[in-house]
Amino acid sequence: MIIFIASLVVNVGMWFERFVIVVTSLANDFLPSSWGMFEPTWVDVMTFLGSFGLFMTFFLLFIRYLPVLAIAELKAIMPAADPHGHGHSYNEMTSETDEQAKISEEEG
């Protein structure tokens, strides 16, 4: 979890670095008399928001068509993955007979 948070901080820091490079280059023209603050137009804002929308679209398509859980973990919990199962019930695998399971359910 710590590595994930660190990666988010690095990603945000790199985005701000790129933002500073772009905004300062757009705010300062070749003539010092025309220098001013950068004010984004509606095209700039929509391009920025569209990049988030495009990322979310691809991300949702990715988790829709590719497995989110590891296949190895899913196979481990499948009954067919038990090497000693041979089609027996869970109670038989744990050395508990069906009669003992019924008695323990009635008592509990």
Stockholm file with secondary structure:
# STOCKHOLM 1.0

chainA/1-108         MIIFIASLVVNVGMWFERFVIVVTSLANDFLPSSWGMFEPTWVDVMTFLGSFGLFMTFFLLFIRYLPVLAIAELKAIMPAADPHGHGHSYNEMTSETDEQAKISEEEG
#=GR chainA/1-108 SS CHHHHHHHHHHHHHHHHHHHHHHHHHHCCSSGGGCCCCCCCHHHHHHHHHHHHHHHHHHHHHHHHSCSSCHHHHHHHSGGGCTTTTTCCHHHHTTCCHHHHHHHHHHC
#=GC SS_cons         CHHHHHHHHHHHHHHHHHHHHHHHHHHCCSSGGGCCCCCCCHHHHHHHHHHHHHHHHHHHHHHHHSCSSCHHHHHHHSGGGCTTTTTCCHHHHTTCCHHHHHHHHHHC
//
